[in-house]
Amino acid sequence: MSEINIKEANVEDSALILRFVKDLARYEKAEHEVMATQSDIERSLFGPNSKTNAVICSVNGEPVGFAVYFYNYSTWLGKNGLYLEDLYVSPEHRSVGAGKALLKYLAKIAVSNQCGRFEWSVLDWNEPAIKFYQSIGAKPQNEWVGYRLTGNALENFANS
């Protein structure tokens, strides 16, 4: 039986987190989009003004995955929500319960902080993840369409 442990990440985990980010991007066929450096991770996740948190999942003492999350807000509920930005478990450890353990850990954080929601996004082609999320009771939010401003479009709009 595999021993699964989850710990709060710290600045010493920055290189590991960046490795997992790149592994996730490779899985999502978007490795070329990763611009983050180790120092970016150190500053943005662990700097004094960070509003973001990360956890590391280990199986039998070996780091196998991570999750990054932050709090958002629902005006309709009048409560914070927990938003899962990224979750990744290395392919060779996906059948031992590491992903479920990460989600359960975050769900407990959400409940202990009286969050009204625990949300995340998944790529529409990622059938294994979709089936997994549905197996734990998560429901897709098909009525919402996500939008994003980034790069030059963001700067141009902000400065217009």
N, C-alpha and C positions, 0 to 999 in steps of 0.2 A: 504494500500500500504506500502511495506517495504522500509525503508530508508537505502540505501547502502552507506557506507563511506569507503574510502581507505586512509590509511596514511602510510607514510614512517615509517618503524620499527626502534626502537632504542634498546639500550642494555637492557632496562627494559622489553622488549618483548621476551627476550631470552627463558625463561621457556615456554611461550606460543608457540613460534616457535618450540621448541623441542617437545612439546605435539602434535602439528600439524604434525611434521615430523613422529612421532611414529604412529599417526592415519593414515597417508598416507601409511606408510610401512605395517601396518596391512591390509589396503585395498588391497595393492599389494601383500599380502601373503609373506612378507619379513621382518616382524618385527624383527626377529632374526638377521638381517643384520645391524640394527641400532647400531652403536658404539658411536655416538656423545653423549656428556654430555652437560649440560647447560653451563659449563665453556668453552667447545669447541665452542659452538654457540657464546658466548660472545666474545671470542678471534677472531674466524675466520670471523664472520660477522661484528663485530663492533670494532675490534682492529684497531690500526693505519695503518697497512699494508693491510687492507682488500680491495679487488677488487670486492667484491660481495655486492649486495643490497637486501633488503627484504621489503615487504609491507604487511600490515595487513588489512584484509577486515572485516568490522563489519556490521551487519544488526540490525537495531534498537538499536544500542549501544552495541550489544553483538559480540565479536570477533568470526567469523565463518570460517575464512580461511586465507591463506597466499600465497605469491609467493616469490621465491628467483630467482634472475637473475644476470647476469654479461654480460660484453661486450666481444665479440670475434671479429674476423677480417676476411674479405674476400679479398684475394689478387686479385681475378678476378674483384670485384667491386671497389677495392681501398677504401673501407669504413668499418667502424665498423659495427657489427651486435649486436643485443640484443639476448642473449640466456636465455631462461626460464629453469632453472634447476628443479624447483618443483613448482607445483600449487596444492593446496588442498582446498576444501570447504567441510565442514561437511555435511554428507548425508541429514540431515533434512533441510538444506538450499540450496540444489542444484537446486531447482525449482524457486528461487526468483530472479535470475539474477546475483548472486554474482560472479560466475566464469566468466561470460561474462564481468562484470564490471572490474574484475582483469585484464583480457586480454586486454580490451580496454585501461585501465590505462597504461599498459606496452607498448601497441602499440603507445600511445601518447608520451611516453618517447622516444621510438625508433625514431619516426618521428621528434620530437623536437631536437634530437641529430644527425639528418641526417644519421641514420643507414640504410644500404641497405637491411637488412633482420631482421626478427623476427622469431626465430626458437625454436623448442623444440622437445622432443621425447615423444612417448606414447607407452605403452606396446601393443603388437599386439592383445592381448585378450581383451583389454579394449574398447569394442564396444560402450558403452555410451559416452566415451570421444572422440573416433574417430568420431562418428556421430556429436557430438557437434562441434568439430574443423572443420569438413567439412561444417557445417551449417554456419560458419562465413567466409568461403572462403579459409581456409587453405588447402594446398595440401600435400599429403604424398610424401616423397622423397624416393621412392622405389629402386632407383638405387644405393643408398649408404648403406653400411653395417658398423655398428659401431663396433669398437674394443676397448678393455680396458685392460690395465695392472694394476694390483692391488696387494697389499699384498706382499707375497714372490716372485711372478713372477716379480713384479716391482723392488723390491730390488735386486733380482738376476741379472736382466738385467742391471740395473744401475751400479752394481758393477762388471759386467763381462768385 
